[in-house]
Amino acid sequence: DSRGVQGELNRLQTHLDRRPFYGGEAPSYADFAMFHHLDNILTAEPGALDDFAPLLQFVDRVRNLPAIAAYLSRRPELVGIGTDPGLLDRQGTLITQSLPCEGPVFLEDGIFLLP
């Protein structure tokens, strides 16, 4: 069905047929927004884009941009999708919906700064 998820993914990948990014030769805000959504899809369902090589290649291109690669190496890991979503920092501190923190939590260099 061209109106379903598969159809939308096909439509999205056709924009990448002749250029590396949605805006052309260099990444734009639109590319980072699209990366965010595709990365979330791959986090929730790792094989979900296996039939969409241009989208996987796009994700890899964005992941390999130096500033993005540096950020991704430090960001907390999303865990517990479908059960108790949460974030795990680089020191192993876990914050989930069922294990919230009292007060604001800040993140510095991939480590939670707890109150």
HELIX and SHEET records of a PDB file:
HELIX    1   1 VAL A    5  THR A   14  1                                  10    
HELIX    2   2 TYR A   29  ALA A   44  1                                  16    
HELIX    3   3 ALA A   53  ARG A   63  1                                  11    
HELIX    4   4 PRO A   66  ARG A   74  1                                   9    
SHEET    1   A 3 GLU A  77  VAL A  79  0                                        
SHEET    2   A 3 GLY A  86  LEU A  88 -1                                        
SHEET    3   A 3 LEU A  94  THR A  96 -1                                        
SHEET    1   B 2 PHE A 106  GLU A 108  0                                        
SHEET    2   B 2 ILE A 111  LEU A 113 -1                                        
END                                                                             
